[in-house]
Amino acid sequence: MRNAGFLSLFIICLSCQRPENPVPETPGGTGIGGVSMPRTWLALGDSYTIGQGVKDQERFPDQTQDRLAKSQKTIDTLRYIAMTGWTTVDLLNAIGRENPGQHTVVSLLIGVNDQYRRWDSALYRARFRDALQQALRLTGGKSSHVFVLSIPDYGVTAYAQHLDTASIRREIDGYNRINREIASAAGCPYLDITPLTREARWNRNLICGDSLHPSGIDYGRWADRLAPMMEALLQ
């Protein structure tokens, strides 16, 4: 039986920011008559998006927003639909409840809890495709505005030391092949952060105090790679 403590960490919920009704916008920041419109980002996901175990400003979307601002590519509003413990089903249900409007960019990182529950990969494929379609809808069908991130490998963390880490790695790789394939077919940018998370095997500074989730340092490395991808879009 898997360590019950691991499940308890994934069940702990951080309150996500409920999106307000966003101002209609033209992605890229310019609206009718050349009037500048606000750029908004909706971050969809689970504990890795909401930043379980780190301060709000250390979450990867927040750090990416800061890097973009320094490059004069401002994201005016960053919103979250994300919570620790969420599966693809939970995320889809939350999007349905929140019914957010369109955003300039949307990020999507989901699947670790599907894998942890050992859900069939075919089910993950179908549900991830649904989640990506929702993300595309929220950008008005603009695939270049939806950024998909791979699932981290928690098997390298100290918390997982008594689990079958070889199986975790194999299954995470399988899930990531699925989400990458679907993202690529849709024409969405894809950021593979899994190799970075595996460096935590020998660098414990990349894990936060709960011995399970990434630290602000590791999230900063994600932001270093995601920000340039978004900069090219936010001209």
C-alpha angles and dihedrals in degrees: 000000000000119000108280090212090065090057092048091056091051091049094054105105128211114202108254121216110259109228117243121217102286123223111254108258147177108237106244094047105269123105137179114330092011092290112154112245126198119267114225134191125201113198113203123191149070137283092325091059100039089045106239109207098012136085118269092251090055095060112112095244091051092048091047090051089053092051091049091051090054088055092050091250098120125194102203098197131022117193132180137214097177138110139176113267097022121147125198088269092054092049093049091049091049093051088052092051096044095042093195123198126238122301136195092239136007127196123202128196115158140138113073093105091048087056093045090054088049093237115177112271090229089062090049090051092054095044095044089051088053091049091050091049088054090050090050091050090053091058094046092258095304103145094188088063095059114084117197121198126199123244116265120238107244089179090088093059125102090241091062096049093111094046129089095270094177090059091045091053093047094048094045089052090051093050090048092052087055098048092043092051092050093045091049093049089052093048095244123150112253128205117196106206095158095097089053092053091051090062086074087081088081102014111062091180085080091066125072126230095281090067090232115065129060119270125235087260092061092043087053090058089053089051091050088061100037097049096064090049090055094042090064088057098045099065 
